[in-house]
Amino acid sequence: MQALSPRLKKIQADYKDNPAVLNQMTAQLYKDEQINPLAGCLPVLAQIPVWIALYRSVLNLASDDLLKESFLWLPSLQGPVSKTGQGLNTWLYPLVNGAPPIGWHDALCYLILPVILVASQFYSQKLIQPPSDDPQQQQTAKILKFMPLLIGWFSLNVPSGLGVYWVTNNLLSTAQTVYIRSQLPELAKAAITPVPSETVASSDVLPSSSTLDEADGFRSNGAPTKTTKPKSKKRRKRR
């Protein structure tokens, strides 16, 4: 889709006053390139049931105290919410004798994960979504900028095992995007290069009005085109 971005923008600029032709030319471009616009939604939709199943599994394992082992710098994958209850206000605040209910050491270890999660989400989102001059896409990008912060806040209220999954998913998605762009340089070029005027010529997509008029037998000024009559062969008289 990113490789077609310059051609799509050119078509939108050429036929912005004719929505019917715009939709027709866009659909024809997708058909010629054998691209399904809805195919990009499938990976995101496929992750939803996986995430729900993982969320329920981690909660069940945490409630049974089966994730008490430490992982990297994390005291456990079931903490911090499973130790003192559900919610941020049960393990980070209110302070007890100047320290969180679970202690400063464990609290700081658990807070590192949301910071990494927000940073990786910001970078992955910036890499996947190239800059655009479309006002609608710019408005959408502004709204999506708050998504990493929401995910980071949500990770503070669930077992840290889910945060590890989010960070791993962001790193793998970013690495996949970088690898694909390294193999297909036109994707990276389409993400940062402005659309040249020669990218898609109007005559290559839709015939001009003069061509259509002449095809109907009229010039652009309304005068009929000259038609040549077929020459009739003279029959020889038999003697």
Sequence and secondary structure as in RCSB ss.txt:
>XXXX:A:sequence
MQALSPRLKKIQADYKDNPAVLNQMTAQLYKDEQINPLAGCLPVLAQIPVWIALYRSVLNLASDDLLKESFLWLP
SLQGPVSKTGQGLNTWLYPLVNGAPPIGWHDALCYLILPVILVASQFYSQKLIQPPSDDPQQQQTAKILKFMPLL
IGWFSLNVPSGLGVYWVTNNLLSTAQTVYIRSQLPELAKAAITPVPSETVASSDVLPSSSTLDEADGFRSNGAPT
KTTKPKSKKRRKRR
>XXXX:A:secstr
  TTHHHHHHHHHHTTT HHHHHHHHHHHHHHHT  GGGGHHHHHHHHHHHHHHHHHHHHHHHTT   S BTTBS
 SSTTHHHH SSGGGTT S BTTB TT HHHHHHHHHHHHHHHHHHHHHHHHHS     HHHHHHHHHHTTHHHH
HHHHHTTS HHHHHHHHHHHHHHHHHHHHHHHH HHHHHHHHS   TTSS HHHHS  HHHHHHHHTB TTS B 
              
